Amino acid sequence: MHGLINRSFQNYMCDSYGKDAWLDVTARAGVSTIEFEAMLVYDDAVTPAILNAMGEVLRRKRGELMEDIGAYLVSHPNTEAVRRLLRFGGMKFEDFLHSLDDLPDRARMAVGDLHLPAIELHNHEEGHYSLICDSPLTGFGHLMMGVLRVMADDYGALVLLDLEESGEGKETVSIRLIKTDFADGREFELGARAL
């Protein structure tokens, strides 16, 4: 698994629960490193071991944990770059949803050897979508739910989300867009401001 993923889990634990909690996770997971290098590749068995240990330390189920990590990735001040990358998907929440199909390719443009799980958006009817997540990492659909909740708030949209697990690594996030302009969205400018 790419080190950027493991580093994200490390940052989540350290930023949210402190370095001691992270050290407890690494000890329980039996990994030889406590600092993951974002640009290295690690054995695929390390990531599930880290996630299982995080669940033990925090006494949380995998789905809850992954949803919280997804929210962290797009809302914490230390991860502002991820939010900005996602906001380039469009000016409205629906535009953002339609840009999700391209997310793995956009991530690979930024980090050439990063392979995110395949995701595919389906538009069923007015305001109803499903996001199919195909990942060997259990809980990726939950992670995407966390991302979607925060991004909906970011755009000022009101959405209802639900998750269906279909087995074989596939999870489907059902997205019901209730109102696109429910609240004032968070300010976003495409260009950087000069100081």
N, C-alpha and C positions, 0 to 999 in steps of 0.2 A: 504494500500500500504506500502511496506517496506520502512523504514526510509532512507535507503541508496539511494533510488531513489529521495526522496524529498531533501535529503542532497546534492545530485548531482546538483539539480536545484538551491539550495541555493548557492553552491560554484560557479556555473556558473555565477550567477548574481553578487556575491561579487567580484569575480576575474575579470570579464569583465566590470562591470558597477559601482561597489562600494557598500559599505554597505547601504548607503542612498537609493539607488535604490531598494535593497532587502527589506528594511523596508517599502518602499512604496508598494511593492508587497504584503507583508504579511498583511498590513493594508487593501488593496483593496480586498484581498482574504478572509478577516475576520477570519483568523486563530488565535488561541490563543498562538501560539509559534512563536518565530522568529529564533530559533536555533533548527533545526531538529537533533535528535539523530540517527546516522546511524544504530544502532542495534535494534531500536524499530519498531513496526508496527503501522501505523496510519490509521485512517478511510479512506476508498477508495475515499470519496468525496473531501478530502483535495488536492490530486494531481491535478485533473482537475481545481480546484479553483485557485491553485497556477499558473498553466500554463495559465489560462485565464487572471489572473492579470499580469503575465509577459508580455503577448501580449499587454495588455492595456498600461503598463508602457513604453514598448519599441516601441509601435505602429507598431507591426509586426504581420503578420498572423501566425497561429499555425505551418504550414508546414515550413516556413522560420526559425522560432524560434527553432523548433525541429532539423532541419538540422544543425543549428549553435551549438546547444547543443551536438549533435553527434560528430561534429568536435572537439569541446572543450574537450570532454571526452577522446580523443585519441591524442590530440596535446598539451594541456597545460602542463607546467612543473609540476604543482600540481597533475596531473593525469597520470604520467608516468607509474604507476603500471598497469593501464588499457591497455595502449599500449603494455607493455611487455607481459601481459597475452594473448593478441591477436596475438602477433608475434610468440608465441609458436605454433601457428596453422600451421606453415610450413615455408620453406625457400623461396618459390615463392608465388606470389599473388594467383595463382590458388590453391595451397595447402591451403592457408589461406581461400579462398572461401569455399573449401570443408570441412574445419573445423568448419564452422559456424553452421552447424546442431547440433554440440556438445556444442555450447556456453552456452545455458541455464544450461546444466548439469555441465560444468566446473565452471560456476559462483556459482552453488549450492554447489560444493565441497569447494569453498572458503568461502561462507556464506550460511550455511545450510538452512535457511528459506527464501532465496531470490529466487523468482520465476520470471524469465524473461519471456517475451512473447515467444510463440513458433515461431521458424523460420525454414524454410525448403528450401534448395537449390535444384534447378533443372538445369541440364545441357542439353541444347537443341541441340546445334551443336557446332562446333569448335569456342570457344571464346564467346559463347552467353549463359548466365545464367539468371535465375530468382530466386529471393529470396522472398519467400512468408512469410509475417509477419502477425501473427494472434494475435491481441492485443486488449484488451478493451480500451487501451489508444490511443486516436486519435492522429495520427502523428508519430507513432512508425516507420513506413516505412521511413518517412523523417529523423528521427533520425539515422536509419541505413544507409541512403544515406550519411549523414555527416560522419559517421564512415568509410564507404567504400571509400569516396573521399580521406580522409586523409591517410587511409591505402594503397590505390593505390599509392599515392605519396611516402609513406614510403618505399614501395617495388620498386619504380621506374617504375611502370606500367602506361600505358595510357588506361583509361577506359571512356566509356560513360555510364551515368546512367540516368534512367527515372523512374518515379513512376506512377503506375496505382492503383487507389482505386477501389476496387470491392464491397465495402459495408460490413456490418456485421462484422466490425473490421478487415477485411483482406485488406492488401495492398501488392502490388507486385512491387519489385524493379527490373527493367530490367537492366542487367549488360552486356555490350558489351566490351570485352577485345580486344583492338585494337593492343597493343604491350606490351609484358611483360618486355622488357628491354629498355623502352623509355628513361629513365634517370637513373642516379646513385641513388640507393635507400639510405635510411638513414641507418647508421651503426647499427648493432644489433648483440650482442653476447649472446648465450644461458646461459653461466655461468657468474656469477658476477666476477668482477675483484678485486683482492686483492690490497689494498692500500699500 
